[in-house]
Amino acid sequence: MDSPGAAADHPESARSLRWGVVAQVAVLALAAALRLWRLDQNGFDNEYYAAAVRSMMAGWHTFFYNSFDPAGFVSVDKPPLALWIQVASVKVLGFRPLAVLLPQVLEGVAAVAVLSHLVRRHWGPVAGVLAGLFLALTPIAVAVDRSGNTDTGLVLVVLAASWALLTAAERGHRGLLLLAMALIGIGFNVKMLAAFVVLPTFALVYWLGAAGSWRRRAADLAAGGLVLAAVSLPWTIAYDLTPAAQRPYVGSSPQNSMIDLAVGHNGVGRFVRLWQTGRTAQADEAKSRRRAAAVRPPAAVTAADGYARLFVRAPVGPLRLADGQLAAQAEWLLPLALVGAAGLWRGGRRRPLAPTQLGLLLWVGWGLTYSVVYSWAGGIFHFYYLATLGPPLAALAAVGIVALWRRYRDGGAPAVALAGALLVTAMWQTYVHTTGLPVVADEWQRRLPIWTLLVVALAAGVLLARLLRRGEHPGAGTPERVAVGVGLGALLLMPAAWALSSVLVRGVAVIPSADIGRLRSPAPTPTLRARARLGETADRRQLIAFLEANRHGERFLLATPSAQLASPLIVATGLPVMAMGGFHGLDPILTPERLAALVAEGQVRFVMLGELSIASRLMGAEAAGRPLADWIHANGTPVDPVLWSSPSGIGWPTRRELYDLKPGTGLVPAS
């Protein structure tokens, strides 16, 4: 292993260049394999976004306004850029699952390449390869990159902006600073205010790194703010300036405004609950589950715990990200990352900061700002948000490793830090893994940290023994390099296992996460849940056939309370399906009077009630949709399930009811 400053101390040899290229290609191949292997089992993954992609293919109006449905009734609750990229992919490859998921795969692999380049610039090829390897194996990065979610695009855009920022600060180049701000503006059109979390760090990096007077730096940052606004806001403003009757309703916005969506649901809504719910994520809830688990059979524990593990249950506070299941998403190498971050305080304080100090400031600031946001996000918060922590933690861990290796080579008392850091990281991983495991786990899952600790302890022992043997003399030979490689390999065992939980089994649609509990034996495929999924698919076909057979010019094939059922029907047919209350059924889009008018105009005939998800019901969607449901009960006629549902009893929940709002027209059974 070369020293971390090799790239800066002397020109790279042809041999090291070849090694670096081969290692980088291998890391990218590994990243691509983890993101592509068995990807077909995920289907369209997030059918909410897949439905929007198919709807946006219907025309420029639905494309520009980010419409969820082909009729332009309601928009998705995210900005359009990431979905526009998916639409472009579908235009080339056709509407199929691979075409929808491939952009995220490519963006994830590109993020690994960009991070490797950024770290390599300052700390050499070894650090660059390690940073890329760590990000490639980050469990939540693998899960998100295999999904239809937009967070992969956000990570890539922020990494590209980081390159422009670091180069701008090192050269004092205003144009590159403006490019960095423009890229963050693009990030706003991928994930709204989530892209702005790094702005304080960006401003600090440029202020402390760029040469020139304070007036010039202040002017540069002010110009960057103008560019940021100029790139971020035009689409949002254009949307809000369009008369409401001429565009889709803004999904998840009570005010029917994109600005309100950015500030409310996608802003304040991450910190404060903007809805009424009967469930809170308190510590005593976890205790009660454990007490109940002691008296329930294992199968019952697994089912209840399995559903609960889809959601973040750790309470807000400074130690929230130390929760086992949260830490398992991206924090496996946290002790090594802290070693890397410590280099920021060992460097000089005089401005302008050296390039290596600027790089550390960027990664530390990026990681800290997102960590603070996630620690205090008491509203909407999911595991996949932690994908934004992957790059800074991977970069800092790589820097920490090469810094420790340099100290080890130099000898003296600090040389023991390498072995100590490996052992501390192994103990941290043991805590993360054991506290993150489900109530019921396989024996190999429980033994995984034991194997890691034994191998790392052996590697640390070799390092210390060799250190004692050589005394005060600097240097390191093949045994030391092998020991470090074995120790690092052992430290990647548990994150790789958690990452494979999104590869070996079907990923969790809508809210992706990594969870080694999904790799329990027996495999989940023969379970009742899988049979229910097959039954529900058959029922959907039966329902679609019935609706199409009885559609006589109505604009909408069906109206539903939320996107729960509307999404797969749009994906399957490409026809307009109305989500009357938006994604969760909470949006005040329709009144009973407006629904009556749509029925009178011949736009709606059939309505499905009772299809809300558990999460939507907990958020109060049933109460929000009660006026519409009461009107439908009073003015519609229930349709016999025999006409539109299979008789197996496995597919649809029994609470679902199909209503005909034009009962005198007559019904044709599904063929």
C-alpha positions in Angstrom: 0.0 0.0 0.0 1.4 3.4 -1.0 1.4 6.3 1.4 -1.5 8.6 1.2 0.5 11.5 -0.1 2.3 9.6 -2.8 0.5 11.4 -5.6 1.6 14.7 -4.1 5.2 13.7 -3.1 6.4 12.3 -6.4 5.1 11.4 -10.0 3.2 8.2 -10.2 5.1 5.3 -11.8 3.7 3.5 -14.8 3.2 0.5 -12.6 1.1 2.4 -10.0 -0.9 4.0 -12.7 -1.8 0.6 -14.2 -2.6 -0.7 -10.7 -4.8 2.3 -10.1 -6.7 1.8 -13.4 -7.2 -1.9 -12.8 -8.4 -1.3 -9.2 -10.7 1.5 -10.2 -12.3 -0.6 -13.0 -12.7 -3.5 -10.6 -14.5 -1.2 -8.1 -16.8 0.1 -10.8 -17.5 -3.4 -12.0 -18.4 -4.4 -8.4 -20.7 -1.4 -8.1 -22.4 -2.2 -11.4 -22.8 -5.9 -10.4 -24.5 -5.1 -7.1 -26.9 -2.7 -8.8 -27.7 -4.8 -11.8 -27.7 -8.4 -10.5 -31.2 -9.8 -10.2 -32.6 -6.3 -10.9 -35.5 -7.9 -12.8 -37.0 -9.2 -9.6 -37.8 -5.6 -8.5 -40.2 -5.1 -11.4 -41.0 -1.4 -11.7 -40.2 -1.0 -8.0 -41.8 2.3 -7.1 -45.0 2.1 -9.1 -45.9 5.6 -8.0 -43.0 7.0 -10.0 -43.4 4.4 -12.7 -47.0 5.5 -13.2 -45.8 9.1 -13.5 -43.2 8.2 -16.1 -45.8 6.4 -18.2 -48.2 9.4 -17.8 -45.5 11.9 -18.8 -45.1 10.0 -22.0 -48.6 10.9 -23.0 -47.7 14.4 -24.1 -45.8 17.6 -23.4 -48.4 18.9 -21.0 -48.2 15.9 -18.6 -44.4 15.8 -19.1 -43.8 19.4 -18.2 -46.2 19.5 -15.2 -44.9 16.2 -13.7 -48.3 14.6 -13.8 -49.0 11.4 -11.9 -51.8 10.4 -14.3 -52.3 10.7 -18.1 -55.2 13.1 -17.6 -53.2 15.6 -15.6 -55.4 15.4 -12.5 -52.6 15.5 -9.9 -48.8 15.8 -10.0 -46.3 13.7 -8.1 -44.9 15.2 -4.9 -41.4 15.7 -6.2 -39.8 18.0 -8.7 -39.5 16.6 -12.3 -35.8 16.3 -13.3 -35.1 12.8 -12.1 -38.4 11.5 -13.6 -37.7 13.3 -16.9 -34.5 11.3 -17.1 -36.5 8.1 -16.6 -38.9 9.2 -19.3 -36.0 9.7 -21.7 -34.8 6.2 -20.9 -38.2 4.8 -21.6 -38.4 6.6 -24.9 -35.3 4.8 -26.0 -35.8 1.4 -24.5 -39.6 1.2 -24.3 -41.8 1.2 -21.2 -40.4 -1.7 -19.2 -38.9 -2.1 -15.7 -35.3 -2.0 -16.9 -35.8 1.3 -18.7 -37.2 2.9 -15.5 -34.5 1.5 -13.1 -31.5 1.8 -15.4 -31.0 5.6 -14.9 -30.6 5.1 -11.2 -28.1 2.2 -11.7 -26.0 4.4 -14.0 -26.2 7.3 -11.7 -25.1 5.2 -8.7 -22.1 3.8 -10.6 -21.2 7.3 -11.8 -21.4 8.5 -8.2 -18.8 5.9 -7.2 -16.5 7.1 -10.0 -16.9 10.8 -9.2 -16.2 10.2 -5.5 -13.1 8.1 -6.3 -11.8 11.0 -8.5 -12.5 13.6 -5.8 -10.7 11.7 -3.1 -7.8 10.7 -5.4 -7.1 14.3 -6.3 -6.0 15.1 -2.8 -5.0 11.8 -1.2 -3.7 9.5 -3.9 -4.9 6.5 -5.8 -5.2 4.2 -2.8 -7.6 6.5 -1.0 -9.6 7.1 -4.2 -10.1 3.4 -4.8 -11.0 2.7 -1.2 -13.5 5.6 -1.2 -15.2 4.2 -4.3 -15.2 0.7 -2.8 -16.7 1.8 0.4 -19.5 3.7 -1.4 -20.1 0.8 -3.8 -20.7 -1.4 -0.7 -22.8 1.1 1.3 -26.0 -0.9 1.9 -28.4 2.0 1.5 -26.6 3.2 -1.7 -27.2 -0.3 -3.2 -30.8 -0.3 -2.2 -31.6 3.2 -3.5 -29.6 2.7 -6.7 -31.7 -0.4 -7.5 -35.0 1.5 -7.0 -37.1 4.1 -8.8 -36.4 6.8 -6.2 -34.8 10.1 -7.0 -32.1 10.2 -4.2 -29.5 8.6 -6.5 -29.7 11.6 -8.8 -29.4 14.0 -5.9 -26.2 12.3 -4.6 -24.7 12.4 -8.1 -25.5 16.1 -8.6 -24.1 17.1 -5.2 -20.9 15.1 -6.0 -20.6 16.9 -9.3 -21.2 20.2 -7.6 -18.5 19.3 -5.0 -15.9 18.9 -7.8 -16.8 22.3 -9.2 -16.6 23.8 -5.8 -13.3 22.4 -4.8 -11.7 23.4 -8.1 -13.2 26.9 -7.8 -11.8 27.3 -4.2 -8.4 26.0 -5.1 -8.1 28.3 -8.1 -10.2 31.2 -6.9 -12.3 30.7 -10.0 -15.7 32.5 -9.9 -17.0 30.7 -13.0 -16.6 27.3 -11.4 -18.3 28.5 -8.2 -21.2 29.6 -10.3 -21.2 26.1 -11.9 -21.3 24.5 -8.5 -24.3 26.7 -7.5 -26.0 25.9 -10.8 -25.6 22.2 -10.1 -27.1 22.6 -6.6 -30.0 24.4 -8.4 -30.4 21.3 -10.6 -30.4 19.3 -7.4 -33.3 21.4 -6.2 -35.2 20.2 -9.2 -34.3 16.6 -8.2 -35.2 16.6 -4.5 -36.1 20.2 -3.6 -34.6 21.5 -0.3 -32.7 18.3 0.3 -30.1 19.6 -2.1 -29.7 22.8 -0.1 -28.4 21.1 3.1 -24.8 21.4 1.8 -25.0 25.1 1.0 -23.5 26.3 4.4 -20.5 23.9 3.8 -20.1 25.1 0.2 -20.0 28.7 1.3 -17.5 28.0 4.0 -15.2 26.0 1.7 -15.1 28.8 -0.9 -14.6 31.5 1.7 -11.7 29.7 3.4 -10.1 28.4 0.2 -10.3 31.0 -2.5 -7.6 33.6 -2.7 -8.5 37.3 -2.9 -10.0 39.9 -0.7 -13.1 39.4 1.4 -15.0 41.7 -0.9 -14.3 39.6 -3.9 -15.2 36.4 -2.1 -18.4 37.9 -0.8 -19.3 39.2 -4.3 -18.6 35.7 -5.7 -20.8 34.0 -3.2 -23.6 36.6 -3.8 -23.3 35.9 -7.6 -23.5 32.2 -6.7 -26.7 32.8 -4.8 -28.3 34.5 -7.8 -27.3 31.6 -10.1 -28.7 29.2 -7.5 -32.1 31.0 -7.5 -32.0 31.3 -11.3 -31.6 27.6 -11.8 -33.7 26.4 -8.9 -36.9 28.4 -9.2 -38.0 28.9 -12.9 -39.9 25.6 -13.2 -41.5 26.0 -9.7 -42.6 29.6 -10.5 -43.9 28.6 -13.9 -45.9 25.9 -12.3 -47.5 28.2 -9.7 -48.1 30.9 -12.3 -50.1 28.6 -14.4 -53.9 28.8 -13.6 -54.9 25.9 -11.4 -57.5 24.8 -13.9 -54.9 24.4 -16.6 -52.5 22.1 -14.8 -52.5 19.2 -12.4 -53.1 19.8 -8.7 -49.8 19.8 -6.8 -49.6 16.5 -5.0 -49.1 16.6 -1.2 -49.7 20.4 -1.1 -52.8 21.6 0.8 -52.3 25.0 -1.0 -52.0 23.5 -4.5 -48.6 25.2 -4.8 -45.1 24.0 -5.8 -43.5 26.5 -3.5 -45.8 25.3 -0.7 -44.7 21.7 -1.5 -41.1 22.6 -1.3 -41.4 24.6 2.0 -44.2 22.5 3.6 -44.3 18.7 2.8 -40.7 18.5 1.5 -39.4 21.1 4.0 -41.0 21.7 7.3 -42.8 18.4 7.0 -39.5 16.6 7.5 -39.1 18.1 10.9 -42.8 18.6 12.1 -45.7 16.2 11.5 -48.2 18.0 9.3 -50.9 15.4 9.8 -52.6 13.7 12.6 -51.5 10.1 13.4 -52.2 7.5 16.0 -48.6 6.2 16.1 -45.5 7.8 17.5 -41.9 6.6 17.3 -41.1 6.5 21.0 -38.7 4.3 22.8 -41.5 2.8 25.0 -43.1 1.4 21.8 -39.9 -0.6 21.1 -39.9 -1.9 24.7 -43.5 -3.0 24.4 -42.8 -4.8 21.2 -39.9 -6.7 22.9 -42.2 -7.6 25.8 -44.9 -8.8 23.4 -42.3 -10.8 21.5 -41.5 -12.8 24.6 -45.0 -14.3 24.7 -45.6 -14.6 21.0 -44.6 -17.5 18.8 -41.6 -16.8 16.4 -43.8 -16.6 13.3 -46.0 -13.9 14.8 -42.9 -11.9 16.0 -41.4 -12.1 12.5 -44.5 -10.8 10.8 -45.0 -7.9 13.1 -41.4 -6.9 13.4 -40.9 -7.3 9.7 -43.5 -4.6 8.9 -42.3 -2.3 11.6 -38.8 -2.5 10.3 -39.8 -0.8 7.1 -40.1 2.5 9.0 -37.7 4.5 11.2 -38.7 4.1 14.8 -35.7 5.8 16.5 -36.7 9.0 18.4 -35.3 12.3 17.3 -32.2 13.5 19.2 -28.4 13.7 19.1 -28.1 9.9 19.3 -30.7 9.0 16.7 -28.3 7.9 14.0 -26.6 5.5 16.5 -29.8 3.4 16.3 -28.7 0.0 15.0 -31.0 -0.2 12.0 -30.2 3.4 10.9 -26.5 3.0 11.4 -26.6 -0.2 9.4 -27.6 1.8 6.3 -24.3 3.8 5.9 -22.3 4.1 9.1 -20.3 0.9 9.2 -16.9 2.6 8.9 -17.7 5.5 11.2 -14.7 5.2 13.5 -12.4 5.3 10.5 -14.3 8.3 9.1 -13.7 10.1 12.5 -10.0 9.4 12.1 -10.1 11.0 8.7 -12.1 13.9 9.9 -9.6 14.5 12.7 -7.1 15.5 10.0 -9.0 18.8 9.6 -7.8 19.9 13.0 -4.3 18.8 12.4 -3.8 21.0 9.4 -2.9 24.6 9.2 -5.4 27.4 10.0 -4.1 30.1 7.7 -6.2 31.1 4.8 -6.4 30.1 2.0 -6.6 26.5 3.3 -4.5 23.9 1.5 -6.4 21.7 -1.0 -6.3 18.7 1.3 -7.8 20.8 4.1 -10.6 22.0 1.8 -11.4 18.5 0.9 -11.7 17.5 4.5 -13.8 20.5 5.3 -16.2 19.6 2.4 -16.6 16.0 3.6 -16.9 16.8 7.3 -19.3 19.7 6.6 -21.4 17.6 4.2 -21.7 14.7 6.7 -22.4 16.9 9.7 -25.1 19.0 8.1 -27.1 16.1 6.8 -26.6 14.2 10.1 -28.0 17.2 12.1 -31.0 17.4 9.8 -31.7 13.6 10.0 -31.2 13.6 13.8 -33.9 16.1 14.3 -36.3 15.2 11.5 -39.4 14.5 13.5 -41.8 14.5 10.5 -41.4 12.4 7.4 -38.1 10.5 7.6 -37.2 7.2 5.9 -34.1 5.0 5.8 -33.3 5.8 2.2 -32.6 9.5 3.1 -29.3 8.3 4.5 -28.0 7.7 1.0 -26.7 11.3 1.1 -24.4 10.2 4.0 -22.7 7.6 1.9 -20.2 9.8 0.0 -18.8 11.8 2.9 -18.5 8.8 5.2 -16.8 6.7 2.5 -14.4 9.6 1.6 -13.5 10.2 5.3 -13.0 6.5 6.0 -10.7 6.2 3.0 -8.7 9.2 4.2 -8.6 7.7 7.7 -7.2 4.4 6.5 -4.3 6.0 4.4 -3.5 8.4 7.2 -3.3 5.5 9.7 -1.1 3.6 7.3 1.3 6.5 7.0 1.6 6.7 10.8 2.2 3.0 10.9 5.0 3.2 8.3 6.6 6.1 10.1 6.8 4.1 13.3 6.8 5.5 16.9 4.0 5.6 19.3 1.3 6.8 16.8 1.9 3.6 14.8 -0.3 1.6 17.1 -3.3 3.7 16.0 -3.8 1.6 12.9 -4.4 -1.7 14.8 -6.5 0.2 17.4 -8.7 1.8 14.8 -9.4 -1.5 13.1 -10.4 -3.1 16.4 -12.6 -0.2 17.4 -14.3 -0.3 14.0 -14.9 -4.0 14.4 -16.5 -3.4 17.8 -18.7 -0.6 16.4 -19.8 -2.9 13.6 -20.7 -5.6 16.2 -22.9 -3.1 18.0 -24.6 -1.9 14.8 -25.2 -5.4 13.5 -26.5 -6.9 16.8 -28.8 -4.0 17.6 -30.0 -3.8 14.0 -30.9 -7.5 13.8 -34.6 -8.5 13.9 -36.1 -10.3 16.9 -35.7 -13.6 15.0 -32.5 -14.1 13.1 -30.6 -17.0 11.6 -27.6 -18.4 13.4 -25.1 -17.3 10.7 -26.4 -13.7 11.1 -25.7 -13.8 14.8 -22.2 -15.2 14.2 -21.2 -12.7 11.6 -19.8 -10.2 14.1 -17.9 -12.9 15.9 -16.1 -13.9 12.6 -15.4 -10.2 11.9 -13.9 -9.6 15.4 -11.7 -12.7 15.2 -10.3 -11.9 11.8 -9.7 -8.2 12.6 -8.1 -9.1 16.0 -5.8 -11.5 14.1 -4.9 -8.7 11.6 -4.3 -6.2 14.4 -2.1 -8.7 16.2 0.0 -9.2 13.2 0.4 -5.4 12.8 1.4 -5.0 16.4 3.8 -7.9 16.3 5.5 -6.6 13.3 5.7 -3.2 14.8 7.4 -4.5 17.9 9.8 -6.5 15.8 11.0 -3.6 13.8 11.3 -1.3 16.8 11.7 2.4 15.9 12.7 1.8 12.3 10.1 3.1 9.8 8.8 1.0 6.9 6.4 -1.8 6.2 6.6 -5.0 4.3 4.3 -7.6 2.7 3.0 -9.1 5.9 1.8 -5.7 7.1 0.1 -5.0 3.8 -1.6 -8.4 3.9 -2.7 -7.8 7.4 -4.2 -4.5 6.6 -5.9 -6.0 3.5 -7.3 -8.9 5.5 -8.5 -6.5 8.3 -10.3 -4.2 5.9 -11.8 -7.2 4.1 -13.3 -8.4 7.3 -14.6 -4.9 8.1 -16.5 -5.0 4.7 -18.1 -8.4 5.5 -21.1 -7.1 7.4 -21.9 -4.1 5.2 -21.7 -6.4 2.2 -24.1 -8.8 3.8 -26.5 -6.0 4.6 -26.1 -4.6 1.0 -27.0 -8.1 -0.4 -30.3 -7.9 1.4 -31.4 -5.6 -1.5 -29.9 -7.9 -4.1 -30.7 -11.5 -3.2 -34.4 -10.7 -2.5 -36.9 -8.3 -3.9 -36.3 -4.7 -2.8 -38.9 -2.8 -0.8 -40.8 -0.5 -3.2 -41.4 3.2 -2.4 -39.3 3.1 0.8 -36.1 1.2 0.0 -33.8 0.2 2.8 -31.2 -2.4 3.6 -32.2 -5.1 6.2 -30.3 -8.3 6.7 -33.4 -9.7 8.3 -34.8 -10.3 4.8 -32.1 -13.0 4.2 -33.6 -15.3 6.9 -34.2 -18.9 6.0 -36.6 -20.1 4.7 -36.6 -17.7 1.8 -39.7 -15.4 1.7 -40.9 -16.6 -1.7 -43.3 -19.4 -0.6 -44.9 -17.2 2.1 -48.5 -16.1 2.2 -47.3 -12.5 1.3 -45.9 -13.8 -2.0 -49.1 -15.8 -2.8 -51.1 -12.7 -1.9 -49.0 -10.6 -4.3 -49.7 -13.1 -7.1 -53.4 -13.2 -6.2 -53.5 -9.4 -6.2 -51.9 -9.3 -9.6 -54.6 -11.6 -10.9 -57.3 -9.5 -9.4 -55.9 -6.4 -11.0 -56.1 -8.1 -14.4 -59.7 -9.0 -13.6 -60.5 -5.5 -12.5 -58.9 -3.9 -15.5 -60.8 -6.3 -17.9 -64.1 -5.4 -16.1 -63.4 -1.6 -16.2 -62.4 -1.6 -19.8 -65.4 -3.7 -20.8 -67.7 -1.2 -19.1 -66.0 2.0 -20.1 -68.2 4.1 -22.4 -66.3 7.3 -23.1 -65.4 8.2 -19.5 -62.2 10.1 -19.2 -61.0 8.1 -16.1 -60.9 4.3 -16.0 -61.4 4.4 -12.3 -61.2 6.8 -9.3 -59.5 5.8 -6.1 -58.9 7.5 -2.7 -55.0 7.5 -3.1 -52.2 6.3 -5.4 -52.1 2.9 -3.8 -54.2 1.3 -6.5 -54.1 4.0 -9.1 -50.3 3.5 -9.6 -50.3 -0.1 -10.7 -53.4 0.4 -12.9 -51.7 3.3 -14.7 -48.5 1.2 -15.1 -50.5 -1.7 -16.5 -52.8 0.2 -18.9 -51.5 3.7 -19.5 -55.0 4.9 -19.0 -56.1 7.8 -16.7 -56.9 6.7 -13.2 -57.9 9.4 -10.7 -56.1 9.5 -7.3 -58.8 11.6 -5.6 -56.6 12.4 -2.6 -53.2 12.3 -4.1 -50.4 10.0 -2.9 -51.7 9.3 0.6 -55.3 10.3 0.1 -54.8 13.5 2.2 -54.9 16.2 -0.5 -58.0 18.4 -0.6 -58.4 18.1 -4.4 -62.0 17.1 -4.7 -65.2 18.1 -3.0 -68.4 16.0 -3.2 -69.9 18.7 -5.4 -67.0 18.6 -7.8 -67.1 14.8 -8.0 -70.8 15.0 -8.7 -70.1 17.4 -11.6 -67.4 15.0 -13.0 -69.9 12.2 -12.9 -72.5 14.3 -14.6 -70.0 15.3 -17.3 -69.3 11.7 -18.1 -65.7 11.8 -16.8 -66.0 9.3 -13.9 -68.2 6.2 -13.5 -66.4 3.7 -11.2 -64.9 4.4 -7.8 -62.9 2.0 -5.6 -63.1 2.6 -1.8 -61.2 0.9 1.0 -57.8 0.6 -0.8 -55.8 2.9 1.5 -52.5 1.6 2.8 -51.8 1.2 6.5 -49.6 4.2 6.5 -52.2 6.4 4.8 -54.8 5.3 7.3 -52.5 6.1 10.2 -51.9 9.5 8.7 -55.6 10.2 8.8 -56.6 9.6 5.1 -59.9 7.9 6.1 -61.0 11.0 7.9 -59.8 13.3 5.1 -61.7 11.3 2.5 -64.9 10.7 4.5 -67.0 13.4 2.8 -66.3 11.9 -0.6 -66.9 8.4 0.7 -70.2 9.4 2.2 -71.3 10.9 -1.1 -70.2 7.8 -3.0 -72.1 5.5 -0.6 -75.2 7.6 -1.0 -75.1 8.0 -4.8 -73.4 4.9 -6.0 -74.2 1.2 -6.2 -71.8 -1.5 -5.0 -70.6 -3.8 -7.8 -70.7 -7.5 -7.1 -67.1 -8.6 -6.5 -67.7 -11.7 -8.6 -67.8 -9.4 -11.7 -64.4 -7.8 -11.1 -62.4 -9.9 -8.6 -61.1 -13.5 -8.6 -62.8 -15.9 -6.2 -59.5 -17.0 -4.6 -59.8 -14.7 -1.6 -56.1 -14.2 -1.5 -55.7 -11.0 -3.5 -57.7 -8.0 -2.6 -58.3 -7.0 1.0 -61.9 -7.6 1.9 -62.4 -3.9 2.7 -62.2 -2.9 -1.0 -65.5 -2.0 -2.6 -66.1 -1.0 -6.2 -69.0 1.5 -6.7 -70.8 2.3 -9.9 -71.9 6.0 -10.0 -74.1 5.3 -13.1 -76.0 2.2 -12.0 -78.6 2.4 -14.7 -76.2 1.8 -17.5 -75.8 -1.9 -17.0 -72.7 -4.0 -16.4 -70.7 -6.4 -18.6 -68.7 -9.1 -16.7 -65.0 -9.2 -17.2 -64.1 -11.7 -20.0 
